[in-house]
Amino acid sequence: MSPNTVASYCSDVSDFLDFTAVDPAKAASSDIIAYLSSRSDELSKRSQARLLSALRSFFDWMVLEGLRGNNPCDNVDSPKLGRYLPAVLSIEEVDRIIASTDIATPKGIRDRAILETLYGSGLRVSEAVGLHISDIYLKERFLRIIGKGDKQRIVPIGGSEAAAIEAYLEVREVPAGPEYDDILFLNRFGKNLSRVSMFKMIKEQAVIAGIFKDISPHTFRHSFATHLIENGADLRAVQEMLGHESILTTEIYTHIDSSTWQAAVLEHHPRKGE
């Protein structure tokens, strides 16, 4: 799992143990249910499902280590999740947010490069934050991305994205130390930009652009994939670009409507004229 997933799971397990104050070797299904109930008002069903997954993994480990005989999560039902349909920006809205950056300042030039990269290559926020200069091939027009599970993929760079990165490299902060020399996006102190800072910047730019949807860095990834499909890109190609193991994930991610698939199938069906 990615470092962020590991950190989240550890935090979930620690919070549960603090809440129950029970020896985990003696924890029961009722303790799991009580904890989930205590957080039902503050957590979405998706977050509750992730929390239960973290606890299930923890108790599976205890069983494997011989620290207890069963997993108390086995008798706890996971929250029923509906189809997840992410928020998507129109192409015009994406353009407005990118254009809202103040490229008369180094910060604005950096922020435009971030937005162009998130949308132009469909990166996860963790991938954008961790992007290395040595993984950027501007002449060849591609990025080398290390995604979830340390899996590598190659992602093309468009012209506007390449231009934005080149402009940023000319005004990039002086790295605070050698450990930051190869990190692309730096904060004003010369250290790597955090995920939180990237979230905050995007929300601020959306407001400046007059767009008040609930958006995040991931919204640009959703929009990137959706616009590719709408413009006729092959779903397999989009899957590769996004770094999804399963094409089913890509289909849900881009929330393709059934009429699009129906038209494509009927158009290419061998007996369409009969």
N, C-alpha and C positions, 0 to 999 in steps of 0.2 A: 504493500500500500504506500501511497505518497506520504511524505512527512506531515502534511497538513491533516490527512486522515488519521494517522497515528496519534497526533496531538489531540485531535477531537475525541477519539475513542478513549484515550487515557483520561481526558477531562471528564467525559461522561461517566466512566467507571468510578473515578474519585468522588464525583458529586453524589453518586448513588451510595457509596460506602459511607460518606459523611452523613447522608440523610438517614440511613437505616441504623447506623451504629451497631450493626450486627456482624458477628464473625461470618465472613463470606462462605466459609465451609458449611454454615448452618442456615444461610439465607434461603427463604422459601418463595414459592410463586407469589404468595400474598404480599411479600415485601416488594417484589417487582411491580405488582399491580398498584400498590399503595404509592410507590414512587412516581410511576407514570401518571397516576391520577392527580398527584400533587402539582404536576407541571403541565397538566392538560390545557390550562387557560393561557399559559405563556408560550407554548410550543405548538407549531402546526402539526398536522398528522404526519407530514413527511419527516419533520424533525423528531417526532416521537418514534417513528419507525427506525430512524438512524440510531437513536438512543438505545432502543431495544436490541438492535443489531450489535451495538458495542457491548452491551451486557451479555448477550448470547455468546459472543466471541470470547469474552473473559471467562465465563463459566465453562465453555468448551475446553479452554486451556486448563482450568482447574481439574476437570474430569480426566484429561489426558495426563496430567501430572499426578493423578491419584489422590488429589486433595479433597475430592468429594465424589459421590457415586452417580450423581445425575445433574442435569442442567435445569435449574428452576424456570428458565425461560421457555422450556418446551411446552408448558401448559398455559403460556400467555399468548393470546392472539395479537398479531400485528395490526395496527390501524389500517383500515381499508383505504387505499389511495386511488383516487380517480386518475384519469389521463392528464398528464402534466403538459399544459400548453403555455410555453413561455411568452413573455411580453416581447413584441417585435416592433422595431422602428421602421418607418417607411424610408425609402432611399432619400427622399427630400429631408426627412428629419435627421438622418445620419449626416447629410451634407451641412445642415444648419448647425449641428453641434460641433462638427469639425471646424466649420468656418467661424464659430464663436470664439475660438482661441486667439489670444492677442500675440501675433507673431512678431510684434515689435519688441518683445521681451524674450530672454532666454527661456523662462519658464513656459511661456506660451508656445514657443517653438518645440520644446520638449513635449508638452501636453498634446500638441497636434500630432507629433510623431507617435505618441502612445495610442491615440484614437485611430490613426491611420493603420497602425499595426494590429490593433484589436479587431478592427472591422475588415481590413484588407487581407488578413491571413487567418482570421477566425480563432485567435489564440484564447486559451483559458487565462484568467488573471494571473495565476501562479506561473504560467509559461512566459507571460509578458514581463512580470517582475524579475524572473530569473534569466531573461534573455542575455546571451553573451555576444559581445562584438565579434568574437572569433567564429560565431555561428551564423553571421550575416554575410551573404555573398551578393553584394549589390550589382556587380557586373553581370553575374550569372542569373540574377533575379530570383534567389530563393533563400529561405531560412532553414536552418537545421534545428528542429525542436526536440527537446527531451521531455516527453509528456509523462502521463501517469504510468507507474510501474517501470520508470526509466526506459520507456520505449521511444525509439527515435523515429521521426518522420520528417520528410522534406516538404516544405510548403512554399509555393510560388509567391513572389512579391510583385505587386502591381506598380505602375509608374508613379502614381501619387504617393504611395507608401514609401517607395525608394527615395523619392525626392524629399519627403518629410524627414526620413532617417538621416539622409546626407546633410540636410540643413541643421538638424539637431547635433550631429557629431561635430559641427564647426563651433558650436557654442556650449557644448557639454561641460558641466562642472569639472574642475580638477579633482580627481579621485582623492579621497581622504587617506588612502593607504594602498599598498600594492594589491591587497585582497579585492579592491574595487576597480582595478585597472580594466578588467574585461567585462564588467557589468555595464550593460547599455544604459538603462535608465537610472540616473542618480538624483538624489534630492539636493537641496541647496547646500548641504553640508558635505557633499561629495561621497555620500554613502548610498547603498542601494535603496531605491524607493520601496516603500512597504505596500502591501495589498490594501491596507486601510486608506493610505494616502491616495491610491489610484481610485478607489471607490469614491472618496470624497471629491476628488477632482472632477470625475465624470458627472456626479450629481450637480455640482456647481455649474459646470458647463451647460448641462441640460437646461437649468433654470435661466442662465444667461441667454440661451437660444430660444427661450419661451416654450420649452417642452416640459410638461409636468407629469409625465408618466413615471411610474416607479421603475427606474432603470438602474443597471449596474454594469460593470465590465462585461458580464456574461450576456447582457442584452445585445451587445455588438456581435458576439459570437453567434447568437440565435439569428440575428438579422442577416449576418453574412451568409449563413447556411440557407436561410429562407430565400434570400434574393438570388442565390445561385440556382436553386431548384426552380424558382419562378422563371428564370431566364433560360431554362432548358438544360442545366448541368445534370450529368448522370449521378444518380444517388450513390453509386459505388465510389465515384470520384470525390464526392462530398464526404463520404465516410472516411476516406483516406486523409483528406484535408483536416478533418476534425479529430482524427486519431481515435475513432470509436472501434472497439473490438467487434461489436455486433451491428449489422445494418439496421436492426430493429430499433436500436437506440437512435440512430440517425433519422429514421422515419418519424419517430416521436418528437425528436429534437426540432425538426423542421416543420412539424405539424402539417404535412401534406394532406390536402383534402381528397376525399375519395374520387371526386369528379376528375381531378388531374390524372389519377391512376387509370380511371375508367377510359378516359379519352385516349391515353397512351396505349392501353391494351387493345382497344377497338381499332385504333389507327394501324397497328402492326399485326393484327390478327390475320392468320393465313386464309380464313374464310370470311373476311369482312365484307366481301361483295355478295355474299349469298343470303 
